[in-house]
Amino acid sequence: MVHLSIANDTKGLYLFINSPDGLVIPGVAIYDTM
């Protein structure tokens, strides 16, 4: 993600998380890691 933001800083960066049954815990874990 850092490489993508440095390579083109004029475009927005989107991250879509496909979690089973809409669980929030996997999404929060990825958010905390970032």
C-alpha positions as CSV (number, residue, x, y, z in Angstrom):
1,M,0.0,0.0,0.0
2,V,2.9,2.4,0.7
3,H,4.4,1.6,-2.7
4,L,1.1,2.3,-4.4
5,S,0.6,5.6,-2.6
6,I,4.2,6.7,-3.5
7,A,3.9,5.6,-7.1
8,N,0.8,7.7,-7.8
9,D,0.0,10.2,-5.1
10,T,-2.7,11.9,-7.2
11,K,-5.2,9.0,-7.2
12,G,-7.1,7.7,-4.2
13,L,-6.3,4.3,-2.7
14,Y,-9.2,2.0,-1.9
15,L,-9.1,-1.3,0.0
16,F,-12.2,-3.5,-0.2
17,I,-12.5,-6.3,2.5
18,N,-14.6,-9.3,1.6
19,S,-15.4,-10.8,5.0
20,P,-17.8,-13.8,5.4
21,D,-21.3,-12.9,6.7
22,G,-20.3,-9.3,7.1
23,L,-18.2,-9.9,10.2
24,V,-16.6,-6.8,11.6
25,I,-13.6,-8.4,13.5
26,P,-11.5,-9.2,10.3
27,G,-12.0,-5.7,9.0
28,V,-11.0,-4.2,12.3
29,A,-7.9,-6.4,12.4
30,I,-6.8,-5.2,9.0
31,Y,-7.5,-1.5,10.0
32,D,-5.4,-1.9,13.2
33,T,-2.6,-3.4,11.2
34,M,-2.5,-0.4,8.9
